[in-house]
Amino acid sequence: MNVFNYSVPNVSNQEVSLSTYKDKVLLIVNTASGCGLAPQFQGLEELYQTFKEEGFVVLGFPCNQFAGQEPLSAQEASTSCQLTYGVSFPTFGKIKVNGSETHPLYQFLKESSGNFLARPIKWNFTKFLVGRNGQVIERFGPTVEPKDIAPAISKALHQRSTANDKGAS
């Protein structure tokens, strides 16, 4: 399994396959427009603009599980992020990242980030760097600034996948 095996809701709540992003390096982030960390949207957009021509995409997933900091609908949250922070990277429908209703993508991300037991997401703006083969490379906590992830993104972009990569299916 890899992230490209999953489908997620778009802002209109229609399922979209992540296979659309096959062979891209991804930064998957649970977001909240009312969070004190929301200024990270600007840094995420800067990463996207810096590396998108090399095959990098940020994927934002609004989540209202942390102190109710994303009360807006997915469409409203997307519009707010575009207007407030200039976000042009793809944003999706609201999902749950913890608990019994955890979206399968996030269950995979948590289980694949280097621990036998899936650690819960602690807060908004937890970031997962995913390689071109759809496997998690690294998990970054909420307070890690997007600019500090740039070296890991650059390294991931310059690693070429091979047929023997784990999860290349």
BABADO-197056 format. One record per residue (C-alpha): residue number from 1; residue in one letter; x, y, z. Coordinates in nm, 4 decimals, m for minus. Last residue first. Layout:
N
+-----+---+----------+----------+----------+
!   k ! r !     east !    north !       up !
+-----+---+----------+----------+----------+
! NUM ! A !        X !        Y !        Z !
...
+-----+---+----------+----------+----------+
//
This chain:
169
+-----+---+----------+----------+----------+
!   k ! r !     east !    north !       up !
+-----+---+----------+----------+----------+
! 169 ! S !   0.2749 !  m0.0863 !  m0.6599 !
! 168 ! A !   0.5966 !   0.0986 !  m0.5773 !
! 167 ! G !   0.5285 !   0.0448 !  m0.2093 !
! 166 ! K !   0.8883 !  m0.0283 !  m0.1177 !
! 165 ! D !   1.1221 !   0.0782 !  m0.3950 !
! 164 ! N !   1.2561 !  m0.2099 !  m0.6080 !
! 163 ! A !   1.1309 !  m0.0643 !  m0.9378 !
! 162 ! T !   1.3397 !   0.2399 !  m0.8686 !
! 161 ! S !   1.2418 !   0.5868 !  m0.7584 !
! 160 ! R !   1.4844 !   0.8701 !  m0.8168 !
! 159 ! Q !   1.5965 !   1.0750 !  m0.5213 !
! 158 ! H !   1.6279 !   1.4393 !  m0.6234 !
! 157 ! L !   1.2785 !   1.5387 !  m0.5183 !
! 156 ! A !   1.3185 !   1.3682 !  m0.1804 !
! 155 ! K !   1.6408 !   1.5611 !  m0.1091 !
! 154 ! S !   1.4775 !   1.8916 !  m0.2033 !
! 153 ! I !   1.1794 !   1.8144 !   0.0177 !
! 152 ! A !   1.4050 !   1.7256 !   0.3113 !
! 151 ! P !   1.5991 !   2.0517 !   0.2658 !
! 150 ! A !   1.2730 !   2.2546 !   0.2442 !
! 149 ! I !   1.1260 !   2.1195 !   0.5695 !
! 148 ! D !   1.2613 !   2.4084 !   0.7782 !
! 147 ! K !   1.0836 !   2.6565 !   0.5505 !
! 146 ! P !   0.7508 !   2.4912 !   0.6439 !
! 145 ! E !   0.7982 !   2.5759 !   1.0126 !
! 144 ! V !   0.7940 !   2.2823 !   1.2524 !
! 143 ! T !   0.5363 !   2.3770 !   1.5174 !
! 142 ! P !   0.2808 !   2.1165 !   1.4095 !
! 141 ! G !   0.5199 !   1.8219 !   1.4173 !
! 140 ! F !   0.6943 !   1.6793 !   1.1116 !
! 139 ! R !   0.6606 !   1.3194 !   0.9892 !
! 138 ! E !   0.9186 !   1.1773 !   0.7497 !
! 137 ! I !   0.9593 !   0.9668 !   0.4375 !
! 136 ! V !   0.6060 !   0.8286 !   0.4127 !
! 135 ! Q !   0.5630 !   0.6026 !   0.1093 !
! 134 ! G !   0.3873 !   0.6969 !  m0.2149 !
! 133 ! N !   0.6775 !   0.5978 !  m0.4413 !
! 132 ! R !   0.7459 !   0.9634 !  m0.5266 !
! 131 ! G !   0.8161 !   1.0246 !  m0.1599 !
! 130 ! V !   0.5743 !   1.1436 !   0.1085 !
! 129 ! L !   0.6510 !   1.4164 !   0.3618 !
! 128 ! F !   0.3869 !   1.4133 !   0.6343 !
! 127 ! K !   0.3006 !   1.7380 !   0.8151 !
! 126 ! T !   0.1154 !   1.8048 !   1.1395 !
! 125 ! F !  m0.0431 !   2.1446 !   1.0846 !
! 124 ! N !  m0.3259 !   2.1142 !   1.3375 !
! 123 ! W !  m0.2568 !   1.9277 !   1.6594 !
! 122 ! K !  m0.1280 !   1.6112 !   1.8248 !
! 121 ! I !  m0.1975 !   1.3578 !   1.5478 !
! 120 ! P !  m0.2170 !   1.0214 !   1.7176 !
! 119 ! R !   0.0834 !   0.7908 !   1.7128 !
! 118 ! A !   0.0227 !   0.4767 !   1.5089 !
! 117 ! L !   0.1797 !   0.1879 !   1.6927 !
! 116 ! F !   0.4858 !   0.0179 !   1.5453 !
! 115 ! N !   0.6338 !   0.3590 !   1.4764 !
! 114 ! G !   0.8178 !   0.4938 !   1.1743 !
! 113 ! S !   0.5670 !   0.7171 !   1.0015 !
! 112 ! S !   0.3792 !   0.4459 !   0.8182 !
! 111 ! E !   0.1100 !   0.3790 !   1.0793 !
! 110 ! K !   0.0282 !   0.7505 !   1.1073 !
! 109 ! L !   0.0158 !   0.7978 !   0.7302 !
! 108 ! F !  m0.1958 !   0.4847 !   0.6783 !
! 107 ! Q !  m0.4497 !   0.5897 !   0.9425 !
! 106 ! Y !  m0.4455 !   0.9340 !   0.7851 !
! 105 ! L !  m0.5360 !   0.7950 !   0.4446 !
! 104 ! P !  m0.8036 !   0.5712 !   0.6014 !
! 103 ! H !  m0.9832 !   0.8794 !   0.7446 !
! 102 ! T !  m0.9992 !   0.8544 !   1.1225 !
! 101 ! E !  m1.3596 !   0.7933 !   1.2315 !
! 100 ! S !  m1.2734 !   0.5877 !   1.5413 !
!  99 ! G !  m1.0351 !   0.8508 !   1.6688 !
!  98 ! N !  m0.7810 !   1.0749 !   1.5003 !
!  97 ! V !  m0.7295 !   1.2440 !   1.1610 !
!  96 ! K !  m1.0882 !   1.3303 !   1.0794 !
!  95 ! I !  m1.1583 !   1.4815 !   0.7400 !
!  94 ! K !  m1.2780 !   1.8062 !   0.5878 !
!  93 ! G !  m1.2761 !   1.8103 !   0.2098 !
!  92 ! F !  m0.9649 !   1.8908 !   0.0113 !
!  91 ! T !  m0.7109 !   2.1617 !  m0.0551 !
!  90 ! P !  m0.4828 !   2.1705 !  m0.3570 !
!  89 ! F !  m0.2019 !   2.4291 !  m0.3618 !
!  88 ! S !  m0.2970 !   2.7848 !  m0.4606 !
!  87 ! V !  m0.2962 !   2.9445 !  m0.1168 !
!  86 ! G !  m0.2666 !   3.3239 !  m0.1301 !
!  85 ! Y !  m0.2724 !   3.3505 !   0.2493 !
!  84 ! T !  m0.5933 !   3.5389 !   0.3311 !
!  83 ! L !  m0.7884 !   3.5101 !   0.0046 !
!  82 ! Q !  m0.6852 !   3.1584 !  m0.0936 !
!  81 ! C !  m0.7002 !   3.0328 !   0.2645 !
!  80 ! S !  m1.0502 !   3.1791 !   0.3114 !
!  79 ! T !  m1.1696 !   3.0253 !  m0.0154 !
!  78 ! S !  m1.0437 !   2.6811 !   0.0881 !
!  77 ! A !  m1.1977 !   2.7136 !   0.4344 !
!  76 ! E !  m1.5315 !   2.8171 !   0.2832 !
!  75 ! Q !  m1.5274 !   2.5193 !   0.0450 !
!  74 ! A !  m1.4322 !   2.2771 !   0.3232 !
!  73 ! S !  m1.7082 !   2.4159 !   0.5434 !
!  72 ! L !  m1.5928 !   2.6518 !   0.8149 !
!  71 ! P !  m1.5645 !   2.5489 !   1.1813 !
!  70 ! E !  m1.1935 !   2.4743 !   1.1486 !
!  69 ! Q !  m1.0477 !   2.5632 !   1.4896 !
!  68 ! G !  m1.2970 !   2.3541 !   1.6862 !
!  67 ! A !  m1.0408 !   2.3011 !   1.9652 !
!  66 ! F !  m0.8579 !   2.0391 !   1.7568 !
!  65 ! Q !  m1.0825 !   1.7976 !   1.5669 !
!  64 ! N !  m1.2002 !   2.0440 !   1.3005 !
!  63 ! C !  m0.9793 !   1.9211 !   1.0172 !
!  62 ! P !  m0.9048 !   2.0815 !   0.6821 !
!  61 ! F !  m0.6841 !   1.8640 !   0.4608 !
!  60 ! G !  m0.4160 !   2.0452 !   0.2623 !
!  59 ! L !  m0.2094 !   1.8707 !  m0.0070 !
!  58 ! V !   0.1258 !   2.0330 !  m0.0893 !
!  57 ! V !   0.2665 !   1.9249 !  m0.4257 !
!  56 ! F !   0.6201 !   1.8690 !  m0.5530 !
!  55 ! G !   0.7217 !   1.7579 !  m0.9040 !
!  54 ! E !   1.0235 !   1.9746 !  m0.9838 !
!  53 ! E !   0.8084 !   2.2599 !  m1.1170 !
!  52 ! K !   0.6207 !   2.2546 !  m0.7861 !
!  51 ! F !   0.9337 !   2.3171 !  m0.5754 !
!  50 ! T !   0.9495 !   2.6890 !  m0.4953 !
!  49 ! Q !   0.5788 !   2.7634 !  m0.5470 !
!  48 ! Y !   0.4730 !   2.4770 !  m0.3201 !
!  47 ! L !   0.7288 !   2.5665 !  m0.0551 !
!  46 ! E !   0.6080 !   2.9294 !  m0.0613 !
!  45 ! E !   0.2473 !   2.8092 !  m0.0327 !
!  44 ! L !   0.3389 !   2.6039 !   0.2739 !
!  43 ! G !   0.5077 !   2.9101 !   0.4235 !
!  42 ! Q !   0.1945 !   3.1206 !   0.3675 !
!  41 ! F !  m0.0292 !   2.8491 !   0.5099 !
!  40 ! Q !   0.2004 !   2.8461 !   0.8129 !
!  39 ! P !   0.0212 !   3.1668 !   0.9171 !
!  38 ! A !  m0.2544 !   2.9263 !   1.0323 !
!  37 ! L !  m0.0490 !   2.8183 !   1.3369 !
!  36 ! G !  m0.2762 !   3.0112 !   1.5744 !
!  35 ! C !  m0.5582 !   2.7990 !   1.4348 !
!  34 ! G !  m0.8726 !   2.9461 !   1.2795 !
!  33 ! S !  m0.7945 !   2.8294 !   0.9234 !
!  32 ! A !  m0.7354 !   2.4726 !   1.0321 !
!  31 ! T !  m0.5053 !   2.2333 !   0.8475 !
!  30 ! N !  m0.4032 !   1.8688 !   0.8357 !
!  29 ! V !  m0.0963 !   1.8578 !   0.6105 !
!  28 ! I !   0.0247 !   1.6199 !   0.3382 !
!  27 ! L !   0.3555 !   1.7216 !   0.1799 !
!  26 ! L !   0.3854 !   1.5288 !  m0.1426 !
!  25 ! V !   0.6658 !   1.4286 !  m0.3783 !
!  24 ! K !   0.5089 !   1.3453 !  m0.7133 !
!  23 ! D !   0.5286 !   1.0130 !  m0.9008 !
!  22 ! K !   0.1541 !   0.9509 !  m0.8573 !
!  21 ! Y !  m0.0374 !   1.2687 !  m0.7758 !
!  20 ! T !  m0.3587 !   1.1765 !  m0.9596 !
!  19 ! S !  m0.3241 !   0.8395 !  m0.7833 !
!  18 ! L !  m0.4648 !   1.0384 !  m0.4908 !
!  17 ! S !  m0.8073 !   0.9378 !  m0.6158 !
!  16 ! V !  m1.0816 !   1.1974 !  m0.5736 !
!  15 ! E !  m1.4103 !   1.1311 !  m0.3931 !
!  14 ! Q !  m1.6703 !   1.4080 !  m0.4172 !
!  13 ! N !  m1.7289 !   1.6161 !  m0.1025 !
!  12 ! S !  m1.7392 !   1.9480 !  m0.2949 !
!  11 ! V !  m1.4076 !   2.0502 !  m0.1321 !
!  10 ! N !  m1.2582 !   1.7195 !  m0.2509 !
!   9 ! P !  m1.3099 !   1.3989 !  m0.0560 !
!   8 ! V !  m1.0183 !   1.1552 !  m0.0457 !
!   7 ! S !  m0.9272 !   0.8393 !  m0.2349 !
!   6 ! Y !  m0.6415 !   0.6145 !  m0.1332 !
!   5 ! N !  m0.4116 !   0.3768 !  m0.3234 !
!   4 ! F !  m0.1752 !   0.6629 !  m0.4152 !
!   3 ! V !  m0.0853 !   0.6978 !  m0.0483 !
!   2 ! N !   0.0945 !   0.3621 !  m0.0519 !
!   1 ! M !   0.0000 !   0.0000 !   0.0000 !
+-----+---+----------+----------+----------+
//
